[in-house]
Amino acid sequence: MKKIFSLYVLVVVLLTGCGASESKLETVTYGMDSTNGVTLNMEIKYDKDKHVQETITKNTYNYKEMGMNKEQVKEYIEKASTMYKNMSGVTDTIEYGNEEAKETLKIIVKDVSKESLPVLYSINANDDGTVSLDTLTKNFEASGFKKINNKE
């Protein structure tokens, strides 16, 4: 009985610890309408302190609207994405269809070096290596992005 109680206490402690370490993230999405055949949407996940934890960018490239064929767009995307191909914390997937290409760029901020963050977001990290939601969204809005929604 004592072993069962000890096991029960261990499970409760582990479950409580796991739940406490995972804080609830909030999400806001920004987008930019098609400009020359490229549509951009970025989902930003942030913590209660408004530090960006993760971003998922979904880009759609319409070949016809870009005035390019599939191979030209492929070359364009691959050239543009070379800067973060081997960056830690960044995954980039691209699907090339008959009429458009879809790119998904996922960035986990804590896994990216502080020096690489300005390359990805065009802003400097805070002294502690975090990215401020307010600074990032102000930068996006100045670049023409519009807030699409805010999920809580």
TAVEN-V226498 format. One record per residue. N is the residue number from 1. RES is the residue in one letter. PHI is phi in whole degrees, -180 to 180 (999 if undefined). PSI is psi in radians with two decimals (NA if undefined). D_LAST is the distance of its C-alpha to the last C-alpha in Angstrom with 2 decimals. Layout:
BEGIN
n=N res=RES phi=PHI psi=PSI d_last=D_LAST
n=N res=RES phi=PHI psi=PSI d_last=D_LAST
END
This chain:
BEGIN
n=1 res=M phi=999 psi=-0.70 d_last=43.74
n=2 res=K phi=-63 psi=-0.67 d_last=43.07
n=3 res=K phi=-66 psi=-0.70 d_last=41.79
n=4 res=I phi=-65 psi=-0.74 d_last=39.40
n=5 res=F phi=-64 psi=-0.73 d_last=38.04
n=6 res=S phi=-63 psi=-0.72 d_last=37.69
n=7 res=L phi=-64 psi=-0.72 d_last=35.85
n=8 res=Y phi=-61 psi=-0.81 d_last=33.51
n=9 res=V phi=-61 psi=-0.73 d_last=32.81
n=10 res=L phi=-62 psi=-0.78 d_last=32.20
n=11 res=V phi=-63 psi=-0.76 d_last=29.68
n=12 res=V phi=-62 psi=-0.76 d_last=27.78
n=13 res=V phi=-64 psi=-0.78 d_last=27.83
n=14 res=L phi=-64 psi=-0.77 d_last=26.66
n=15 res=L phi=-66 psi=-0.72 d_last=23.77
n=16 res=T phi=-65 psi=-0.75 d_last=22.72
n=17 res=G phi=-64 psi=-0.73 d_last=23.15
n=18 res=C phi=-65 psi=-0.70 d_last=21.12
n=19 res=G phi=-68 psi=-0.62 d_last=18.16
n=20 res=A phi=-73 psi=-0.55 d_last=18.48
n=21 res=S phi=-77 psi=-0.38 d_last=18.78
n=22 res=E phi=-97 psi=1.85 d_last=15.54
n=23 res=S phi=-87 psi=2.64 d_last=12.72
n=24 res=K phi=-71 psi=2.27 d_last=9.12
n=25 res=L phi=-97 psi=2.51 d_last=8.00
n=26 res=E phi=-103 psi=2.80 d_last=5.16
n=27 res=T phi=-132 psi=2.44 d_last=6.43
n=28 res=V phi=-134 psi=2.51 d_last=8.46
n=29 res=T phi=-120 psi=2.36 d_last=11.54
n=30 res=Y phi=-120 psi=2.59 d_last=14.95
n=31 res=G phi=-145 psi=2.84 d_last=18.10
n=32 res=M phi=-133 psi=2.18 d_last=21.77
n=33 res=D phi=-60 psi=2.84 d_last=23.96
n=34 res=S phi=-52 psi=2.10 d_last=27.00
n=35 res=T phi=-123 psi=1.99 d_last=29.41
n=36 res=N phi=55 psi=0.61 d_last=32.70
n=37 res=G phi=89 psi=0.06 d_last=31.25
n=38 res=V phi=-116 psi=2.17 d_last=28.26
n=39 res=T phi=-113 psi=2.31 d_last=24.65
n=40 res=L phi=-121 psi=2.36 d_last=21.91
n=41 res=N phi=-138 psi=2.32 d_last=18.17
n=42 res=M phi=-128 psi=2.17 d_last=16.11
n=43 res=E phi=-96 psi=2.18 d_last=12.72
n=44 res=I phi=-114 psi=2.15 d_last=11.91
n=45 res=K phi=-106 psi=2.29 d_last=10.19
n=46 res=Y phi=-140 psi=2.78 d_last=10.46
n=47 res=D phi=-93 psi=-3.10 d_last=10.88
n=48 res=K phi=-64 psi=-0.38 d_last=10.85
n=49 res=D phi=-89 psi=0.13 d_last=14.07
n=50 res=K phi=61 psi=0.67 d_last=12.76
n=51 res=H phi=-100 psi=2.24 d_last=15.01
n=52 res=V phi=-67 psi=2.25 d_last=14.53
n=53 res=Q phi=-103 psi=-0.61 d_last=14.90
n=54 res=E phi=-159 psi=2.55 d_last=15.25
n=55 res=T phi=-131 psi=2.51 d_last=15.69
n=56 res=I phi=-127 psi=1.97 d_last=16.70
n=57 res=T phi=-105 psi=2.25 d_last=18.95
n=58 res=K phi=-118 psi=2.00 d_last=20.47
n=59 res=N phi=-111 psi=2.40 d_last=23.70
n=60 res=T phi=-120 psi=2.23 d_last=26.03
n=61 res=Y phi=-114 psi=1.93 d_last=29.66
n=62 res=N phi=-90 psi=1.99 d_last=31.85
n=63 res=Y phi=-56 psi=-0.86 d_last=35.41
n=64 res=K phi=-62 psi=-0.82 d_last=37.21
n=65 res=E phi=-66 psi=-0.47 d_last=35.10
n=66 res=M phi=-82 psi=-0.22 d_last=35.54
n=67 res=G phi=72 psi=0.53 d_last=39.25
n=68 res=M phi=-133 psi=2.82 d_last=39.46
n=69 res=N phi=-95 psi=3.08 d_last=40.25
n=70 res=K phi=-56 psi=-0.78 d_last=38.31
n=71 res=E phi=-66 psi=-0.67 d_last=40.33
n=72 res=Q phi=-67 psi=-0.71 d_last=39.91
n=73 res=V phi=-67 psi=-0.71 d_last=36.11
n=74 res=K phi=-59 psi=-0.79 d_last=36.16
n=75 res=E phi=-63 psi=-0.74 d_last=38.30
n=76 res=Y phi=-61 psi=-0.84 d_last=36.05
n=77 res=I phi=-66 psi=-0.78 d_last=32.84
n=78 res=E phi=-63 psi=-0.65 d_last=34.70
n=79 res=K phi=-67 psi=-0.75 d_last=36.20
n=80 res=A phi=-68 psi=-0.51 d_last=32.90
n=81 res=S phi=-93 psi=0.02 d_last=31.21
n=82 res=T phi=-63 psi=-0.50 d_last=34.08
n=83 res=M phi=-65 psi=-0.41 d_last=32.60
n=84 res=Y phi=-124 psi=0.26 d_last=29.88
n=85 res=K phi=-56 psi=-0.78 d_last=31.66
n=86 res=N phi=-111 psi=0.37 d_last=32.47
n=87 res=M phi=-78 psi=2.36 d_last=29.75
n=88 res=S phi=-66 psi=2.41 d_last=28.26
n=89 res=G phi=88 psi=0.01 d_last=24.52
n=90 res=V phi=-122 psi=2.25 d_last=24.71
n=91 res=T phi=-125 psi=2.41 d_last=25.14
n=92 res=D phi=-130 psi=2.12 d_last=26.23
n=93 res=T phi=-123 psi=2.45 d_last=27.04
n=94 res=I phi=-134 psi=2.31 d_last=28.87
n=95 res=E phi=-118 psi=2.20 d_last=30.10
n=96 res=Y phi=-103 psi=1.96 d_last=32.98
n=97 res=G phi=-95 psi=-3.00 d_last=33.55
n=98 res=N phi=-74 psi=-0.55 d_last=36.46
n=99 res=E phi=-115 psi=-0.34 d_last=34.83
n=100 res=E phi=-155 psi=2.80 d_last=31.87
n=101 res=A phi=-111 psi=2.53 d_last=30.41
n=102 res=K phi=-123 psi=2.18 d_last=26.80
n=103 res=E phi=-117 psi=2.37 d_last=25.66
n=104 res=T phi=-123 psi=2.10 d_last=22.62
n=105 res=L phi=-115 psi=2.00 d_last=22.37
n=106 res=K phi=-110 psi=2.26 d_last=20.19
n=107 res=I phi=-125 psi=2.18 d_last=20.29
n=108 res=I phi=-105 psi=1.87 d_last=19.49
n=109 res=V phi=-57 psi=-0.75 d_last=20.01
n=110 res=K phi=-64 psi=-0.36 d_last=21.55
n=111 res=D phi=-94 psi=-0.05 d_last=24.13
n=112 res=V phi=-99 psi=2.43 d_last=25.26
n=113 res=S phi=-66 psi=2.62 d_last=28.06
n=114 res=K phi=-58 psi=-0.60 d_last=27.58
n=115 res=E phi=-71 psi=-0.45 d_last=30.34
n=116 res=S phi=-85 psi=-0.34 d_last=28.68
n=117 res=L phi=-59 psi=-0.73 d_last=25.38
n=118 res=P phi=-63 psi=-0.51 d_last=27.14
n=119 res=V phi=-67 psi=-0.67 d_last=28.50
n=120 res=L phi=-82 psi=-0.70 d_last=25.10
n=121 res=Y phi=-116 psi=-0.05 d_last=23.12
n=122 res=S phi=61 psi=0.42 d_last=26.08
n=123 res=I phi=-139 psi=2.74 d_last=25.08
n=124 res=N phi=-83 psi=2.62 d_last=26.35
n=125 res=A phi=-74 psi=2.78 d_last=24.48
n=126 res=N phi=-67 psi=2.93 d_last=24.44
n=127 res=D phi=-56 psi=-0.55 d_last=27.43
n=128 res=D phi=-88 psi=0.13 d_last=25.57
n=129 res=G phi=87 psi=0.06 d_last=24.58
n=130 res=T phi=-88 psi=2.86 d_last=20.89
n=131 res=V phi=-116 psi=2.19 d_last=19.41
n=132 res=S phi=-77 psi=2.23 d_last=17.84
n=133 res=L phi=-59 psi=-0.79 d_last=14.75
n=134 res=D phi=-61 psi=-0.77 d_last=16.49
n=135 res=T phi=-65 psi=-0.75 d_last=19.76
n=136 res=L phi=-64 psi=-0.80 d_last=18.54
n=137 res=T phi=-70 psi=-0.61 d_last=16.81
n=138 res=K phi=-63 psi=-0.71 d_last=19.89
n=139 res=N phi=-64 psi=-0.76 d_last=22.09
n=140 res=F phi=-63 psi=-0.80 d_last=20.41
n=141 res=E phi=-62 psi=-0.67 d_last=20.67
n=142 res=A phi=-66 psi=-0.41 d_last=24.27
n=143 res=S phi=-90 psi=-0.01 d_last=24.92
n=144 res=G phi=105 psi=0.01 d_last=23.91
n=145 res=F phi=-73 psi=2.59 d_last=20.36
n=146 res=K phi=-121 psi=2.48 d_last=18.17
n=147 res=K phi=-70 psi=2.22 d_last=14.42
n=148 res=I phi=-94 psi=-0.82 d_last=13.56
n=149 res=N phi=-159 psi=3.05 d_last=9.93
n=150 res=N phi=-143 psi=1.88 d_last=6.56
n=151 res=K phi=-94 psi=2.49 d_last=3.75
n=152 res=E phi=-119 psi=NA d_last=0.00
END
